[in-house]
Amino acid sequence: MVSLFIQAPLEFSVFPTLLLIVTMLRLALNLASTRLILAHGHEGPAAAGRVIEAFGGFVMGGNFVIGIIVFTILAIVNFVVITKVAASPKWRRASTWTPCSASRLRSMPNSMPA
């Protein structure tokens, strides 16, 4: 785990660019692995690549039923977390933009110019 100590938020101004690049790499990896599975998955367990085969073996433990149970648990946890965050009052306040909030931003010191 890596942690950063930053005095001011502008010291880590590269974060949006870094986040975009990492997201694009993850998307490319997801697309490549999906294409590989769909194109060569019928040729056997190792046809989709050794990494995918190893991960599938780790998650499923050699048993299809265990794989389905693990997948169901992960899907339920993701659903619960997403719905809890979306329903929280803090998230609703942060995601609401009104012209009034823009005028308050302009009146704050060190804010964007009008």
N, C-alpha and C positions, 0 to 999 in steps of 0.2 A: 504494500500500500504506500502511496506517495502522498505527502501533504505539502502544502505551500504556505508560507507566511508572507502575506502581502499587506503593506501599510495602507495603500490606497488602491481602489479598484482599477484605476487606470494603469497600474503596473502590470496587469495581466490583460492588456487590451487585445492580445492575440487569441483570446479564448473563443470568440465567435468563429474565426477562421479555422482554428484547430477543431472545434466541434463539427463544422461543416465537412472538413476533410475526413475525419474519423467516421462520420455518418456515411459519407460517400463510399469509403472503403468497406464498411459493413454491408452496405447495399450491394456493392459489386460482388462481395463474397457470397451473399445470399443468392444473388442471381446466378452466379457461376455454379454453386453447388446444386441449386434447383435444376438448372439445365442439365448438369451431369447426371443427376438422379433420373430425370425424365427421359433423357436420351439413352442412357446405358444401364438403367436400374434392372432391366429384365435379364441382363447377362450374368447376374450372380451378385453375391453380397459385396465382393471387392471391386465390382465394376464401377461403382460411383466414387471410388477413391478410398484410400486407406484411412484418412482422417474421419470421414463420414462413417465408415464401417466401425472404426474403433469407438467413436462417440455413441453410435447406436448400440454396440455391444455393452458399453458402460451403462447407458441409461436403461436398456432393457434387461441386462443381466442374463442374456440368453433365453429369455422367456417373453413371449409376445404379450401375455396377460399382465406381467409386471410393467412392461412398456406402456400399455394402455392406462394402467392405474397411475403411473408417474405422470403421464401426459395429462390426464384428467385433473390430478391434484394441482399441477402447474397452471393449467388453464383457469381453474377456480380461483387460485391465489391471485393471478393477474387480474381477473375480472373484479374480485373484491377490492383490491388495491386501487384500481382505476376508478371504480364507482365511488369509493370512499373519498378519494381526492377530489373528484368532480363535484361531489355533494357538499364538501366542506365550505363554510362561509368565507374562510380566508381566500380560497381559490376563486369564489364568485366575485369577491371584492376586487381582487387583483386583475381579473380578466374583463372587468367592466370599464369601458372607456366612454367618457362623456365629454362634450365640449367644456363643461365646467372644470373637469380635471385638467384639461389642457391649459385653461386660463390660470389655474393655480400653479401649474408648472412654470409658466412664464413669469409669474410674480415671485418665484423662489430665487434666492441668490444662487449663482453658479449654475443656472439652468440654460437651456437652449435659447438663442436670441429669437425675438418675436418676428 
